[in-house]
Amino acid sequence: MKHLLIVYHSQTGHTQALAESVYRGALEYRGSVETRLLKAFDAGVEDLLWADAVLFGTPENFGYMSGALKDFFDRTYEAARDATVGLPYTIFISAGNDGSGAEFNIDRIARGYSMRRVSEPLIVRGEIDPSALQQAEELGQTLAAALELGIF
């Protein structure tokens, strides 16, 4: 059984809606991929060490990731950095602007862990519509399918 971790933070509910759609997509592979959906403040080093791949979700706050997601990285770095070398990850962002600052800084921190990004991020600008939710669901399906197939 492979393990997929979804760690996110949401203040307005936009990122939570995306996270729930990512999770719904990943559940299509529940026979071979176990998926955890956790808020950033509830996730810890044990969860990160459990994972075979991770999706990080955040709102864009002042051109940066949420403080809660940054807190997750701060709390897990020392204990997990050697065990996460090559860990596949991707990102989903609910952005009021362009999302590039949040993307850049998550990637920068992930490089410190020596994780590897395996897909383009999903950046949803403005309101969360059915198309965005569909894209999020497909992102979850894609990562779960890749785990099931042993791509990573």
PyMOL commands that set and color helices and strands:
alter all, ss='L'
color gray80, all
select helices_A, chain A and resi 14-29+45-50+67-80+100-113+130-149
alter helices_A, ss='H'
color red, helices_A
select strands_A, chain A and resi 2-8+33-39+53-59+88-95+116-117+122-125
alter strands_A, ss='S'
color yellow, strands_A
deselect
rebuild
show_as cartoon
